[in-house]
């Protein structure tokens, strides 16, 4: 029997309330930003999204670096407006 999706905390809420105690997965990033998973992989390939790193064959994201990335994007958008 599979676990219910609601058993997992929403990664967006975790980043708003503080840093999670685990590294984020590409699925977490896709859900946080409301984009397809393939977009997350393209960001990584093009080095345009939040910085990730590999643990073996798995890509993970440090929540602190994702938060920094969001702050940088916000400041760039404000400066352009």
C-alpha positions as CSV (number, residue, x, y, z in Angstrom):
1,X,0.0,0.0,0.0
2,X,1.4,3.4,-0.9
3,X,1.7,6.3,1.5
4,X,-0.8,9.1,1.0
5,X,0.7,12.2,-0.6
6,X,-0.7,14.4,2.2
7,X,1.6,12.6,4.7
8,X,4.6,14.5,3.1
9,X,5.0,18.1,4.2
10,X,4.6,20.7,1.5
11,X,8.1,22.0,0.7
12,X,6.8,25.5,0.0
13,X,5.5,25.7,3.6
14,X,8.8,24.4,4.9
15,X,10.8,27.1,3.2
16,X,8.4,29.8,4.3
17,X,8.5,28.7,8.0
18,X,12.2,27.9,8.1
19,X,14.7,25.5,6.6
20,X,13.8,21.8,6.4
21,X,16.0,19.3,8.1
22,X,16.6,17.4,4.8
23,X,17.9,18.2,1.3
24,X,15.3,18.8,-1.3
25,X,14.7,16.6,-4.3
26,X,14.0,17.7,-7.9
27,X,10.3,16.8,-7.3
28,X,10.3,19.2,-4.3
29,X,11.7,22.0,-6.4
30,X,9.2,21.3,-9.2
31,X,6.4,21.4,-6.7
32,X,7.7,24.5,-4.9
33,X,7.9,26.5,-8.1
34,X,4.9,25.0,-9.9
35,X,6.9,23.8,-12.9
36,X,7.2,20.4,-14.6
37,X,10.0,18.2,-13.3
38,X,11.7,18.4,-16.8
39,X,12.0,22.1,-16.3
40,X,14.0,21.6,-13.1
41,X,16.3,19.2,-15.0
42,X,16.7,21.8,-17.8
43,X,17.5,24.5,-15.3
44,X,20.3,22.3,-13.8
45,X,21.6,21.5,-17.3
46,X,21.7,25.2,-18.3
47,X,22.8,26.3,-14.8
48,X,19.9,28.8,-14.6
49,X,17.9,27.5,-11.6
50,X,18.8,26.9,-8.0
51,X,22.1,25.2,-7.5
52,X,22.0,21.4,-7.0
53,X,24.5,18.7,-6.3
54,X,24.8,15.0,-6.8
55,X,24.8,12.3,-4.1
56,X,25.7,9.3,-6.2
57,X,23.2,9.3,-9.0
58,X,20.7,11.5,-7.1
59,X,20.4,15.3,-7.4
60,X,19.7,17.2,-4.2
61,X,19.2,20.9,-3.3
62,X,20.3,22.6,-0.1
63,X,17.3,24.5,1.2
64,X,19.5,27.5,2.2
65,X,20.8,27.8,-1.4
66,X,17.3,27.5,-2.8
67,X,16.2,30.3,-0.5
68,X,19.2,32.4,-1.6
69,X,18.3,31.8,-5.2
70,X,14.7,33.0,-4.6
71,X,16.0,36.1,-2.9
72,X,18.4,36.8,-5.8
73,X,15.6,36.3,-8.4
74,X,13.3,38.7,-6.5
75,X,16.0,41.4,-6.3
76,X,16.7,41.1,-10.1
77,X,13.0,41.3,-10.9
78,X,12.6,44.4,-8.7
79,X,15.6,46.1,-10.2
80,X,14.2,45.4,-13.7
81,X,10.8,46.8,-12.9
